[in-house]
Each structure stands twice: as structure tokens, then as C-alpha cells.
Amino acid sequence: MPTLTKAAIVEAIYEKTDRHRTDIQEYVNSLLELMTGALKKDQHLLFSGFGKFEVYAKEPRRGRNPQTNTAITLPARKVVVFRLSRKFRATLNSEE
């Protein structure tokens, strides 16, 4: 399964617009910086018709080192979850 990279996104936008690649690359980098900053502040990112990025705090939990079989405590951490919008989910699951 192929992966859509940041460079491929820049190239696709470049082909659809009359802007320079460097300008588009700056726009994409600025967007990613804004998104990263918002998530670091525990804000949600909502893209109507696409989905929502949410930050969740996970509590510390007990784990096990599989090599030594000793119990360890895994620290608290934050994770980002993406939830599809209903509209996008319907588009993905349509049989066209």
C-alpha cells in the first residue's frame, strides 16, 4: 500500500496551482506547525467532512518486560486519536 508523503502533497498542490514549490512547502510546513501546536495544547482539530484529531491522556499502567518477565510501571502519556466524520466514513465504505 503506497504512502502519501509531505513531498507528494506539495507536488500535488503545485500541479493544481500556479504557486512555486517553495511557497507551497512553506504553507504545508506552517499548517503542520499549527496542527502540532494545537495538539500540544490539548486542543482538538476538526476538519468538517473529514474527521477530528483528539488528544487523550493515558494513565500510568503496569506492564511486563518480556525478556526478563519483571513487572514495570509504564509512565503516563498522551496519545492522538483520529475519528472519521460520518460523511467521510460513508464515502470510504461506498461501493463505487
Phi and psi restraints in degrees (range 20) as a CNS / XPLOR table:
assign (resid 1 and name C) (resid 2 and name N)
       (resid 2 and name CA) (resid 2 and name C) 1.0 -72.1 20.0 2
assign (resid 2 and name N) (resid 2 and name CA)
       (resid 2 and name C) (resid 3 and name N) 1.0 156.6 20.0 2
assign (resid 2 and name C) (resid 3 and name N)
       (resid 3 and name CA) (resid 3 and name C) 1.0 -112.0 20.0 2
assign (resid 3 and name N) (resid 3 and name CA)
       (resid 3 and name C) (resid 4 and name N) 1.0 135.9 20.0 2
assign (resid 3 and name C) (resid 4 and name N)
       (resid 4 and name CA) (resid 4 and name C) 1.0 -88.0 20.0 2
assign (resid 4 and name N) (resid 4 and name CA)
       (resid 4 and name C) (resid 5 and name N) 1.0 113.5 20.0 2
assign (resid 4 and name C) (resid 5 and name N)
       (resid 5 and name CA) (resid 5 and name C) 1.0 -95.0 20.0 2
assign (resid 5 and name N) (resid 5 and name CA)
       (resid 5 and name C) (resid 6 and name N) 1.0 168.8 20.0 2
assign (resid 5 and name C) (resid 6 and name N)
       (resid 6 and name CA) (resid 6 and name C) 1.0 -61.4 20.0 2
assign (resid 6 and name N) (resid 6 and name CA)
       (resid 6 and name C) (resid 7 and name N) 1.0 -40.2 20.0 2
assign (resid 6 and name C) (resid 7 and name N)
       (resid 7 and name CA) (resid 7 and name C) 1.0 -63.0 20.0 2
assign (resid 7 and name N) (resid 7 and name CA)
       (resid 7 and name C) (resid 8 and name N) 1.0 -38.3 20.0 2
assign (resid 7 and name C) (resid 8 and name N)
       (resid 8 and name CA) (resid 8 and name C) 1.0 -68.1 20.0 2
assign (resid 8 and name N) (resid 8 and name CA)
       (resid 8 and name C) (resid 9 and name N) 1.0 -35.5 20.0 2
assign (resid 8 and name C) (resid 9 and name N)
       (resid 9 and name CA) (resid 9 and name C) 1.0 -65.0 20.0 2
assign (resid 9 and name N) (resid 9 and name CA)
       (resid 9 and name C) (resid 10 and name N) 1.0 -45.2 20.0 2
assign (resid 9 and name C) (resid 10 and name N)
       (resid 10 and name CA) (resid 10 and name C) 1.0 -59.7 20.0 2
assign (resid 10 and name N) (resid 10 and name CA)
       (resid 10 and name C) (resid 11 and name N) 1.0 -44.4 20.0 2
assign (resid 10 and name C) (resid 11 and name N)
       (resid 11 and name CA) (resid 11 and name C) 1.0 -64.0 20.0 2
assign (resid 11 and name N) (resid 11 and name CA)
       (resid 11 and name C) (resid 12 and name N) 1.0 -42.0 20.0 2
assign (resid 11 and name C) (resid 12 and name N)
       (resid 12 and name CA) (resid 12 and name C) 1.0 -64.7 20.0 2
assign (resid 12 and name N) (resid 12 and name CA)
       (resid 12 and name C) (resid 13 and name N) 1.0 -41.1 20.0 2
assign (resid 12 and name C) (resid 13 and name N)
       (resid 13 and name CA) (resid 13 and name C) 1.0 -67.4 20.0 2
assign (resid 13 and name N) (resid 13 and name CA)
       (resid 13 and name C) (resid 14 and name N) 1.0 -39.5 20.0 2
assign (resid 13 and name C) (resid 14 and name N)
       (resid 14 and name CA) (resid 14 and name C) 1.0 -58.8 20.0 2
assign (resid 14 and name N) (resid 14 and name CA)
       (resid 14 and name C) (resid 15 and name N) 1.0 -41.3 20.0 2
assign (resid 14 and name C) (resid 15 and name N)
       (resid 15 and name CA) (resid 15 and name C) 1.0 -68.9 20.0 2
assign (resid 15 and name N) (resid 15 and name CA)
       (resid 15 and name C) (resid 16 and name N) 1.0 -24.0 20.0 2
assign (resid 15 and name C) (resid 16 and name N)
       (resid 16 and name CA) (resid 16 and name C) 1.0 -95.0 20.0 2
assign (resid 16 and name N) (resid 16 and name CA)
       (resid 16 and name C) (resid 17 and name N) 1.0 -10.7 20.0 2
assign (resid 16 and name C) (resid 17 and name N)
       (resid 17 and name CA) (resid 17 and name C) 1.0 -126.2 20.0 2
assign (resid 17 and name N) (resid 17 and name CA)
       (resid 17 and name C) (resid 18 and name N) 1.0 176.7 20.0 2
assign (resid 17 and name C) (resid 18 and name N)
       (resid 18 and name CA) (resid 18 and name C) 1.0 -105.7 20.0 2
assign (resid 18 and name N) (resid 18 and name CA)
       (resid 18 and name C) (resid 19 and name N) 1.0 19.9 20.0 2
assign (resid 18 and name C) (resid 19 and name N)
       (resid 19 and name CA) (resid 19 and name C) 1.0 -86.9 20.0 2
assign (resid 19 and name N) (resid 19 and name CA)
       (resid 19 and name C) (resid 20 and name N) 1.0 162.1 20.0 2
assign (resid 19 and name C) (resid 20 and name N)
       (resid 20 and name CA) (resid 20 and name C) 1.0 -78.6 20.0 2
assign (resid 20 and name N) (resid 20 and name CA)
       (resid 20 and name C) (resid 21 and name N) 1.0 151.6 20.0 2
assign (resid 20 and name C) (resid 21 and name N)
       (resid 21 and name CA) (resid 21 and name C) 1.0 -58.5 20.0 2
assign (resid 21 and name N) (resid 21 and name CA)
       (resid 21 and name C) (resid 22 and name N) 1.0 -39.9 20.0 2
assign (resid 21 and name C) (resid 22 and name N)
       (resid 22 and name CA) (resid 22 and name C) 1.0 -64.6 20.0 2
assign (resid 22 and name N) (resid 22 and name CA)
       (resid 22 and name C) (resid 23 and name N) 1.0 -37.3 20.0 2
assign (resid 22 and name C) (resid 23 and name N)
       (resid 23 and name CA) (resid 23 and name C) 1.0 -64.3 20.0 2
assign (resid 23 and name N) (resid 23 and name CA)
       (resid 23 and name C) (resid 24 and name N) 1.0 -45.1 20.0 2
assign (resid 23 and name C) (resid 24 and name N)
       (resid 24 and name CA) (resid 24 and name C) 1.0 -64.1 20.0 2
assign (resid 24 and name N) (resid 24 and name CA)
       (resid 24 and name C) (resid 25 and name N) 1.0 -40.9 20.0 2
assign (resid 24 and name C) (resid 25 and name N)
       (resid 25 and name CA) (resid 25 and name C) 1.0 -61.8 20.0 2
assign (resid 25 and name N) (resid 25 and name CA)
       (resid 25 and name C) (resid 26 and name N) 1.0 -39.8 20.0 2
assign (resid 25 and name C) (resid 26 and name N)
       (resid 26 and name CA) (resid 26 and name C) 1.0 -65.1 20.0 2
assign (resid 26 and name N) (resid 26 and name CA)
       (resid 26 and name C) (resid 27 and name N) 1.0 -40.1 20.0 2
assign (resid 26 and name C) (resid 27 and name N)
       (resid 27 and name CA) (resid 27 and name C) 1.0 -62.8 20.0 2
assign (resid 27 and name N) (resid 27 and name CA)
       (resid 27 and name C) (resid 28 and name N) 1.0 -45.8 20.0 2
assign (resid 27 and name C) (resid 28 and name N)
       (resid 28 and name CA) (resid 28 and name C) 1.0 -64.4 20.0 2
assign (resid 28 and name N) (resid 28 and name CA)
       (resid 28 and name C) (resid 29 and name N) 1.0 -43.6 20.0 2
assign (resid 28 and name C) (resid 29 and name N)
       (resid 29 and name CA) (resid 29 and name C) 1.0 -63.4 20.0 2
assign (resid 29 and name N) (resid 29 and name CA)
       (resid 29 and name C) (resid 30 and name N) 1.0 -39.8 20.0 2
assign (resid 29 and name C) (resid 30 and name N)
       (resid 30 and name CA) (resid 30 and name C) 1.0 -63.9 20.0 2
assign (resid 30 and name N) (resid 30 and name CA)
       (resid 30 and name C) (resid 31 and name N) 1.0 -41.7 20.0 2
assign (resid 30 and name C) (resid 31 and name N)
       (resid 31 and name CA) (resid 31 and name C) 1.0 -61.4 20.0 2
assign (resid 31 and name N) (resid 31 and name CA)
       (resid 31 and name C) (resid 32 and name N) 1.0 -45.5 20.0 2
assign (resid 31 and name C) (resid 32 and name N)
       (resid 32 and name CA) (resid 32 and name C) 1.0 -64.6 20.0 2
assign (resid 32 and name N) (resid 32 and name CA)
       (resid 32 and name C) (resid 33 and name N) 1.0 -37.0 20.0 2
assign (resid 32 and name C) (resid 33 and name N)
       (resid 33 and name CA) (resid 33 and name C) 1.0 -64.9 20.0 2
assign (resid 33 and name N) (resid 33 and name CA)
       (resid 33 and name C) (resid 34 and name N) 1.0 -42.2 20.0 2
assign (resid 33 and name C) (resid 34 and name N)
       (resid 34 and name CA) (resid 34 and name C) 1.0 -62.5 20.0 2
assign (resid 34 and name N) (resid 34 and name CA)
       (resid 34 and name C) (resid 35 and name N) 1.0 -43.7 20.0 2
assign (resid 34 and name C) (resid 35 and name N)
       (resid 35 and name CA) (resid 35 and name C) 1.0 -64.4 20.0 2
assign (resid 35 and name N) (resid 35 and name CA)
       (resid 35 and name C) (resid 36 and name N) 1.0 -44.8 20.0 2
assign (resid 35 and name C) (resid 36 and name N)
       (resid 36 and name CA) (resid 36 and name C) 1.0 -62.7 20.0 2
assign (resid 36 and name N) (resid 36 and name CA)
       (resid 36 and name C) (resid 37 and name N) 1.0 -43.9 20.0 2
assign (resid 36 and name C) (resid 37 and name N)
       (resid 37 and name CA) (resid 37 and name C) 1.0 -62.1 20.0 2
assign (resid 37 and name N) (resid 37 and name CA)
       (resid 37 and name C) (resid 38 and name N) 1.0 -41.8 20.0 2
assign (resid 37 and name C) (resid 38 and name N)
       (resid 38 and name CA) (resid 38 and name C) 1.0 -64.7 20.0 2
assign (resid 38 and name N) (resid 38 and name CA)
       (resid 38 and name C) (resid 39 and name N) 1.0 -43.2 20.0 2
assign (resid 38 and name C) (resid 39 and name N)
       (resid 39 and name CA) (resid 39 and name C) 1.0 -66.7 20.0 2
assign (resid 39 and name N) (resid 39 and name CA)
       (resid 39 and name C) (resid 40 and name N) 1.0 -35.8 20.0 2
assign (resid 39 and name C) (resid 40 and name N)
       (resid 40 and name CA) (resid 40 and name C) 1.0 -64.5 20.0 2
assign (resid 40 and name N) (resid 40 and name CA)
       (resid 40 and name C) (resid 41 and name N) 1.0 -28.7 20.0 2
assign (resid 40 and name C) (resid 41 and name N)
       (resid 41 and name CA) (resid 41 and name C) 1.0 -88.7 20.0 2
assign (resid 41 and name N) (resid 41 and name CA)
       (resid 41 and name C) (resid 42 and name N) 1.0 12.1 20.0 2
assign (resid 41 and name C) (resid 42 and name N)
       (resid 42 and name CA) (resid 42 and name C) 1.0 63.2 20.0 2
assign (resid 42 and name N) (resid 42 and name CA)
       (resid 42 and name C) (resid 43 and name N) 1.0 27.4 20.0 2
assign (resid 42 and name C) (resid 43 and name N)
       (resid 43 and name CA) (resid 43 and name C) 1.0 -88.7 20.0 2
assign (resid 43 and name N) (resid 43 and name CA)
       (resid 43 and name C) (resid 44 and name N) 1.0 152.4 20.0 2
assign (resid 43 and name C) (resid 44 and name N)
       (resid 44 and name CA) (resid 44 and name C) 1.0 -89.5 20.0 2
assign (resid 44 and name N) (resid 44 and name CA)
       (resid 44 and name C) (resid 45 and name N) 1.0 149.4 20.0 2
assign (resid 44 and name C) (resid 45 and name N)
       (resid 45 and name CA) (resid 45 and name C) 1.0 -111.6 20.0 2
assign (resid 45 and name N) (resid 45 and name CA)
       (resid 45 and name C) (resid 46 and name N) 1.0 119.0 20.0 2
assign (resid 45 and name C) (resid 46 and name N)
       (resid 46 and name CA) (resid 46 and name C) 1.0 -115.6 20.0 2
assign (resid 46 and name N) (resid 46 and name CA)
       (resid 46 and name C) (resid 47 and name N) 1.0 122.1 20.0 2
assign (resid 46 and name C) (resid 47 and name N)
       (resid 47 and name CA) (resid 47 and name C) 1.0 -115.1 20.0 2
assign (resid 47 and name N) (resid 47 and name CA)
       (resid 47 and name C) (resid 48 and name N) 1.0 102.3 20.0 2
assign (resid 47 and name C) (resid 48 and name N)
       (resid 48 and name CA) (resid 48 and name C) 1.0 -55.5 20.0 2
assign (resid 48 and name N) (resid 48 and name CA)
       (resid 48 and name C) (resid 49 and name N) 1.0 133.4 20.0 2
assign (resid 48 and name C) (resid 49 and name N)
       (resid 49 and name CA) (resid 49 and name C) 1.0 80.9 20.0 2
assign (resid 49 and name N) (resid 49 and name CA)
       (resid 49 and name C) (resid 50 and name N) 1.0 -2.1 20.0 2
assign (resid 49 and name C) (resid 50 and name N)
       (resid 50 and name CA) (resid 50 and name C) 1.0 -121.5 20.0 2
assign (resid 50 and name N) (resid 50 and name CA)
       (resid 50 and name C) (resid 51 and name N) 1.0 -63.3 20.0 2
assign (resid 50 and name C) (resid 51 and name N)
       (resid 51 and name CA) (resid 51 and name C) 1.0 166.7 20.0 2
assign (resid 51 and name N) (resid 51 and name CA)
       (resid 51 and name C) (resid 52 and name N) 1.0 -171.9 20.0 2
assign (resid 51 and name C) (resid 52 and name N)
       (resid 52 and name CA) (resid 52 and name C) 1.0 -135.9 20.0 2
assign (resid 52 and name N) (resid 52 and name CA)
       (resid 52 and name C) (resid 53 and name N) 1.0 132.0 20.0 2
assign (resid 52 and name C) (resid 53 and name N)
       (resid 53 and name CA) (resid 53 and name C) 1.0 -98.1 20.0 2
assign (resid 53 and name N) (resid 53 and name CA)
       (resid 53 and name C) (resid 54 and name N) 1.0 128.7 20.0 2
assign (resid 53 and name C) (resid 54 and name N)
       (resid 54 and name CA) (resid 54 and name C) 1.0 -129.1 20.0 2
assign (resid 54 and name N) (resid 54 and name CA)
       (resid 54 and name C) (resid 55 and name N) 1.0 145.7 20.0 2
assign (resid 54 and name C) (resid 55 and name N)
       (resid 55 and name CA) (resid 55 and name C) 1.0 -102.0 20.0 2
assign (resid 55 and name N) (resid 55 and name CA)
       (resid 55 and name C) (resid 56 and name N) 1.0 131.0 20.0 2
assign (resid 55 and name C) (resid 56 and name N)
       (resid 56 and name CA) (resid 56 and name C) 1.0 -122.5 20.0 2
assign (resid 56 and name N) (resid 56 and name CA)
       (resid 56 and name C) (resid 57 and name N) 1.0 141.6 20.0 2
assign (resid 56 and name C) (resid 57 and name N)
       (resid 57 and name CA) (resid 57 and name C) 1.0 -94.4 20.0 2
assign (resid 57 and name N) (resid 57 and name CA)
       (resid 57 and name C) (resid 58 and name N) 1.0 128.6 20.0 2
assign (resid 57 and name C) (resid 58 and name N)
       (resid 58 and name CA) (resid 58 and name C) 1.0 -101.9 20.0 2
assign (resid 58 and name N) (resid 58 and name CA)
       (resid 58 and name C) (resid 59 and name N) 1.0 137.1 20.0 2
assign (resid 58 and name C) (resid 59 and name N)
       (resid 59 and name CA) (resid 59 and name C) 1.0 -73.8 20.0 2
assign (resid 59 and name N) (resid 59 and name CA)
       (resid 59 and name C) (resid 60 and name N) 1.0 157.3 20.0 2
assign (resid 59 and name C) (resid 60 and name N)
       (resid 60 and name CA) (resid 60 and name C) 1.0 -60.8 20.0 2
assign (resid 60 and name N) (resid 60 and name CA)
       (resid 60 and name C) (resid 61 and name N) 1.0 147.8 20.0 2
assign (resid 60 and name C) (resid 61 and name N)
       (resid 61 and name CA) (resid 61 and name C) 1.0 -143.2 20.0 2
assign (resid 61 and name N) (resid 61 and name CA)
       (resid 61 and name C) (resid 62 and name N) 1.0 162.5 20.0 2
assign (resid 61 and name C) (resid 62 and name N)
       (resid 62 and name CA) (resid 62 and name C) 1.0 -82.9 20.0 2
assign (resid 62 and name N) (resid 62 and name CA)
       (resid 62 and name C) (resid 63 and name N) 1.0 139.1 20.0 2
assign (resid 62 and name C) (resid 63 and name N)
       (resid 63 and name CA) (resid 63 and name C) 1.0 -135.3 20.0 2
assign (resid 63 and name N) (resid 63 and name CA)
       (resid 63 and name C) (resid 64 and name N) 1.0 -173.0 20.0 2
assign (resid 63 and name C) (resid 64 and name N)
       (resid 64 and name CA) (resid 64 and name C) 1.0 -143.4 20.0 2
assign (resid 64 and name N) (resid 64 and name CA)
       (resid 64 and name C) (resid 65 and name N) 1.0 133.2 20.0 2
assign (resid 64 and name C) (resid 65 and name N)
       (resid 65 and name CA) (resid 65 and name C) 1.0 -77.0 20.0 2
assign (resid 65 and name N) (resid 65 and name CA)
       (resid 65 and name C) (resid 66 and name N) 1.0 115.2 20.0 2
assign (resid 65 and name C) (resid 66 and name N)
       (resid 66 and name CA) (resid 66 and name C) 1.0 -68.2 20.0 2
assign (resid 66 and name N) (resid 66 and name CA)
       (resid 66 and name C) (resid 67 and name N) 1.0 -21.9 20.0 2
assign (resid 66 and name C) (resid 67 and name N)
       (resid 67 and name CA) (resid 67 and name C) 1.0 -79.2 20.0 2
assign (resid 67 and name N) (resid 67 and name CA)
       (resid 67 and name C) (resid 68 and name N) 1.0 -40.3 20.0 2
assign (resid 67 and name C) (resid 68 and name N)
       (resid 68 and name CA) (resid 68 and name C) 1.0 -106.6 20.0 2
assign (resid 68 and name N) (resid 68 and name CA)
       (resid 68 and name C) (resid 69 and name N) 1.0 -9.6 20.0 2
assign (resid 68 and name C) (resid 69 and name N)
       (resid 69 and name CA) (resid 69 and name C) 1.0 63.6 20.0 2
assign (resid 69 and name N) (resid 69 and name CA)
       (resid 69 and name C) (resid 70 and name N) 1.0 23.7 20.0 2
assign (resid 69 and name C) (resid 70 and name N)
       (resid 70 and name CA) (resid 70 and name C) 1.0 -93.1 20.0 2
assign (resid 70 and name N) (resid 70 and name CA)
       (resid 70 and name C) (resid 71 and name N) 1.0 147.7 20.0 2
assign (resid 70 and name C) (resid 71 and name N)
       (resid 71 and name CA) (resid 71 and name C) 1.0 -77.6 20.0 2
assign (resid 71 and name N) (resid 71 and name CA)
       (resid 71 and name C) (resid 72 and name N) 1.0 138.5 20.0 2
assign (resid 71 and name C) (resid 72 and name N)
       (resid 72 and name CA) (resid 72 and name C) 1.0 -135.3 20.0 2
assign (resid 72 and name N) (resid 72 and name CA)
       (resid 72 and name C) (resid 73 and name N) 1.0 161.3 20.0 2
assign (resid 72 and name C) (resid 73 and name N)
       (resid 73 and name CA) (resid 73 and name C) 1.0 -106.3 20.0 2
assign (resid 73 and name N) (resid 73 and name CA)
       (resid 73 and name C) (resid 74 and name N) 1.0 120.2 20.0 2
assign (resid 73 and name C) (resid 74 and name N)
       (resid 74 and name CA) (resid 74 and name C) 1.0 -84.4 20.0 2
assign (resid 74 and name N) (resid 74 and name CA)
       (resid 74 and name C) (resid 75 and name N) 1.0 133.5 20.0 2
assign (resid 74 and name C) (resid 75 and name N)
       (resid 75 and name CA) (resid 75 and name C) 1.0 -71.1 20.0 2
assign (resid 75 and name N) (resid 75 and name CA)
       (resid 75 and name C) (resid 76 and name N) 1.0 164.0 20.0 2
assign (resid 75 and name C) (resid 76 and name N)
       (resid 76 and name CA) (resid 76 and name C) 1.0 -64.9 20.0 2
assign (resid 76 and name N) (resid 76 and name CA)
       (resid 76 and name C) (resid 77 and name N) 1.0 150.8 20.0 2
assign (resid 76 and name C) (resid 77 and name N)
       (resid 77 and name CA) (resid 77 and name C) 1.0 -156.5 20.0 2
assign (resid 77 and name N) (resid 77 and name CA)
       (resid 77 and name C) (resid 78 and name N) 1.0 167.0 20.0 2
assign (resid 77 and name C) (resid 78 and name N)
       (resid 78 and name CA) (resid 78 and name C) 1.0 -110.4 20.0 2
assign (resid 78 and name N) (resid 78 and name CA)
       (resid 78 and name C) (resid 79 and name N) 1.0 143.9 20.0 2
assign (resid 78 and name C) (resid 79 and name N)
       (resid 79 and name CA) (resid 79 and name C) 1.0 -130.2 20.0 2
assign (resid 79 and name N) (resid 79 and name CA)
       (resid 79 and name C) (resid 80 and name N) 1.0 152.6 20.0 2
assign (resid 79 and name C) (resid 80 and name N)
       (resid 80 and name CA) (resid 80 and name C) 1.0 -106.4 20.0 2
assign (resid 80 and name N) (resid 80 and name CA)
       (resid 80 and name C) (resid 81 and name N) 1.0 131.7 20.0 2
assign (resid 80 and name C) (resid 81 and name N)
       (resid 81 and name CA) (resid 81 and name C) 1.0 -118.3 20.0 2
assign (resid 81 and name N) (resid 81 and name CA)
       (resid 81 and name C) (resid 82 and name N) 1.0 138.3 20.0 2
assign (resid 81 and name C) (resid 82 and name N)
       (resid 82 and name CA) (resid 82 and name C) 1.0 -110.5 20.0 2
assign (resid 82 and name N) (resid 82 and name CA)
       (resid 82 and name C) (resid 83 and name N) 1.0 130.1 20.0 2
assign (resid 82 and name C) (resid 83 and name N)
       (resid 83 and name CA) (resid 83 and name C) 1.0 -119.1 20.0 2
assign (resid 83 and name N) (resid 83 and name CA)
       (resid 83 and name C) (resid 84 and name N) 1.0 124.9 20.0 2
assign (resid 83 and name C) (resid 84 and name N)
       (resid 84 and name CA) (resid 84 and name C) 1.0 -67.8 20.0 2
assign (resid 84 and name N) (resid 84 and name CA)
       (resid 84 and name C) (resid 85 and name N) 1.0 147.4 20.0 2
assign (resid 84 and name C) (resid 85 and name N)
       (resid 85 and name CA) (resid 85 and name C) 1.0 -75.9 20.0 2
assign (resid 85 and name N) (resid 85 and name CA)
       (resid 85 and name C) (resid 86 and name N) 1.0 159.1 20.0 2
assign (resid 85 and name C) (resid 86 and name N)
       (resid 86 and name CA) (resid 86 and name C) 1.0 -61.2 20.0 2
assign (resid 86 and name N) (resid 86 and name CA)
       (resid 86 and name C) (resid 87 and name N) 1.0 -40.2 20.0 2
assign (resid 86 and name C) (resid 87 and name N)
       (resid 87 and name CA) (resid 87 and name C) 1.0 -61.9 20.0 2
assign (resid 87 and name N) (resid 87 and name CA)
       (resid 87 and name C) (resid 88 and name N) 1.0 -46.7 20.0 2
assign (resid 87 and name C) (resid 88 and name N)
       (resid 88 and name CA) (resid 88 and name C) 1.0 -67.9 20.0 2
assign (resid 88 and name N) (resid 88 and name CA)
       (resid 88 and name C) (resid 89 and name N) 1.0 -38.9 20.0 2
assign (resid 88 and name C) (resid 89 and name N)
       (resid 89 and name CA) (resid 89 and name C) 1.0 -60.4 20.0 2
assign (resid 89 and name N) (resid 89 and name CA)
       (resid 89 and name C) (resid 90 and name N) 1.0 -41.4 20.0 2
assign (resid 89 and name C) (resid 90 and name N)
       (resid 90 and name CA) (resid 90 and name C) 1.0 -64.7 20.0 2
assign (resid 90 and name N) (resid 90 and name CA)
       (resid 90 and name C) (resid 91 and name N) 1.0 -38.7 20.0 2
assign (resid 90 and name C) (resid 91 and name N)
       (resid 91 and name CA) (resid 91 and name C) 1.0 -65.4 20.0 2
assign (resid 91 and name N) (resid 91 and name CA)
       (resid 91 and name C) (resid 92 and name N) 1.0 -41.8 20.0 2
assign (resid 91 and name C) (resid 92 and name N)
       (resid 92 and name CA) (resid 92 and name C) 1.0 -64.4 20.0 2
assign (resid 92 and name N) (resid 92 and name CA)
       (resid 92 and name C) (resid 93 and name N) 1.0 -37.6 20.0 2
assign (resid 92 and name C) (resid 93 and name N)
       (resid 93 and name CA) (resid 93 and name C) 1.0 -93.5 20.0 2
assign (resid 93 and name N) (resid 93 and name CA)
       (resid 93 and name C) (resid 94 and name N) 1.0 1.1 20.0 2
assign (resid 93 and name C) (resid 94 and name N)
       (resid 94 and name CA) (resid 94 and name C) 1.0 -73.2 20.0 2
assign (resid 94 and name N) (resid 94 and name CA)
       (resid 94 and name C) (resid 95 and name N) 1.0 147.9 20.0 2
assign (resid 94 and name C) (resid 95 and name N)
       (resid 95 and name CA) (resid 95 and name C) 1.0 -99.2 20.0 2
assign (resid 95 and name N) (resid 95 and name CA)
       (resid 95 and name C) (resid 96 and name N) 1.0 85.8 20.0 2
